[in-house]
Amino acid sequence: MSRSAHPAGARHADVLPEGHYTAPAEDLNALDPKVWAHTVGRDADGVVTVGGIAVTQLAEEYGTPAYVLDEADFRDRARAWRTAFGADADVFYAGKAFLSRAVVRWLHEEGLNLDVCSGGELATALSAGMPAERIAFHGNNKSPEEIERAVRAGVGRIVLDSFQEIVRVAHVAQTLGKRQRVQIRITVGVEAHTHEFIATAHEDQKFGIPLAGGQAAEAVRRALQLDGLEVIGIHSHIGSQIFDMSGFEVAAHRVVGLLKDIRDEHGVELPEIDLGGGLGIAYTSDDDPREPHEIAKALTEIVTRECEAARLATPRISVEPGRAIVGPTAFTLYEVGTVKPLDGLRTYVSVDGGMSDNIRTALYDAEYSVALASRTSDAEPMLVRVVGKHCESGDIVVKDAFLPGDLAPGDLIAVPATGAYCRSMASNYNHVLRPPVVAVRDGEARVIVRRETEEDLLRLDVG
Ligand code: LLP
């Protein structure tokens, strides 16, 4: 939350906690390119457009709420990551951020690999033609069926997350007469939070095998002995929505330290390291994310420097950005249903979706921006809270924002940067139907994930 003062035009500013609310942009009709997809703009009538199509037309054709995804932007960002890391590194898009068959095809075409973390994501990837060798399979509790499916399919790597899993994957591979390429996910004692990282001596979380106490070294020792496994590297993922590279610096230092210990003990130089995902995006104008080429340069330099110091050949680096690719490419389009000014407080704007299409505000206290999308307005700004239609007071989409004071039912508003972890974490709470994902490119729109129907709901309810 920024600490800026209230605008003169904000209603009831005197009763609000000092310095607690973000001042509106100079012009509420402006769309900050930092938080909006590349092709977003306004047409001559002031209507927001994406890929050359007006949101009013999208709403008419596909209804609201809807996630509107800028395909050209998705491809641009995917390509930017790919190009930034070059041929000597691999970029695995983290499918958990948002996965659909169209997305898999775009990734394939743009030369990215894919990280999946469940049988469902694996099935989606394979059904859309992602070559199995370009898939990494993650998860802290992969079922025996999932492991078998992944090994049979020939996934390029399975990221092992526990001692039990080392044995399980080795057993499945051996039974199938295969040697599975694996990485071992370790926790390096760096815990990354939203705008910072906190170095901790001990890990207290479910993922990975701690470096501390020699556990990671023991995991490698065991894995190297098993015929069913080919240990290709070490994996570390330090957290999410990270802006500061120093967390990666510490992580790389510790991962390379382990590679060195492995070399010294086993005479083996593991050829790969994966530094995970977690790079931050701009949800509001206050966020300043780094460009992929800066991130690639920084990570490559860190790893190279650490390896030189340890006299190791620099391993092949891989990364797993999810949010940083898909997050900024989509916005959620809602129709305003009610506008309720609460005297002395703020105005509640209810939209036709809510926490079922964006749980991040309720779950993580996430901040979002919002704009009036179906027209422009010169009315005075009013402080609003954008809320959903669910039976829960925590059903908040945008906690604090400013919208024009003449906002009315029927207006369309758009919440940017909802491409990551919104559709993928959407629910049917209150039996509200999950919105479609509409991809727009070069003046054409198409549904890539259709809107849920009541029949879909009832089909699962077998009485
Ligand atoms: N690699 C691994 C091993 C991960 O666990 C994750 C995210 C990623 C890559 C991708 O991280 P990204 O680049 O998208 O930040 N639901 C939360 C985020 C959970 C992330 C879980 N793991 C949210 O909405 O912020």
Residues whose N, C-alpha, C, O or C-beta is under 5 A from the ligand:
A	BS01	LLP	A94 A97 H237 G239 S240 Q241 G276 G277 G278 L279 E320 P321 G322 R323 A324 R360 Y421
